[in-house]
Amino acid sequence: MNTEKTADYQCILYQVTDNTCTITLNRPKVYNALNNQLSAELVQALKVAAKDTNVRVVVLTGAGKGFCTGHDLKAPENMQGRAPSEIINQNYKPIIEALRHLAKPVICRLNGVAAGAGCSLALACDMIIASEDASLVQIFVNIGLVMDAGASYFLSQLLPRNKAFELAAKGTPLTAVEAEQWGIVNRVTSAETLDEVLAEELAYFAHAPTKAIGMMKRLLNQAYQSDLSHMIEMEATYQDHASKTKDHTEGIMSFIQKRKANFQGK
């Protein structure tokens, strides 16, 4: 059954079709640069998607030619003398934490440039499916600033130290093809086939055991900050939780009955 619903926002588009929630940054005239309104709406949309039991996978993308060029330096609120730390803690930290704590897979549909904090948005997603025209760039050094919105964390986890330093300190744009070679991007395709390739991933996650995948995401998040012994203990705890889900029961029955599992995300 094909079900569809939308929600009204000013700076984003929010649509749920079947089991997929698509959140589109919608300020194309400024390449989806982040202002207060967009940042607040994005956090709210992620909270709604987290609570919606019909949503089993989330797509984050941008309208127009760009994904997100980061902080909107020309936004009216930035003329009020806000400290950078205030912007980071009030605007960006809630978004990044919402993406990482969402107990459902989040796929970035990287349709164009992701710069500055926009690059962090892409890196905070669980997977990145990119157009070959897309790029990622840590642009902060060009205006004498350090990377923010979690970029230091993501770069240090994804790349060798010297490569992370090069991207940050030189602000060198990384093409989608290069990002795939470096293990940052999962798949690269042409702009014409981007949605087709994305649909392949969505077809899997929209019918996968969502609760188990959510717990896998939490484990991987924690693993970056924990020792092996602690991680084995956490795995044991989450395995107890996973074994009590309806999807686990369905998985066992489908194995016994030699058929494809019909996971419901419960």
Disulfide bonds with the S-S distance in Angstrom:
none
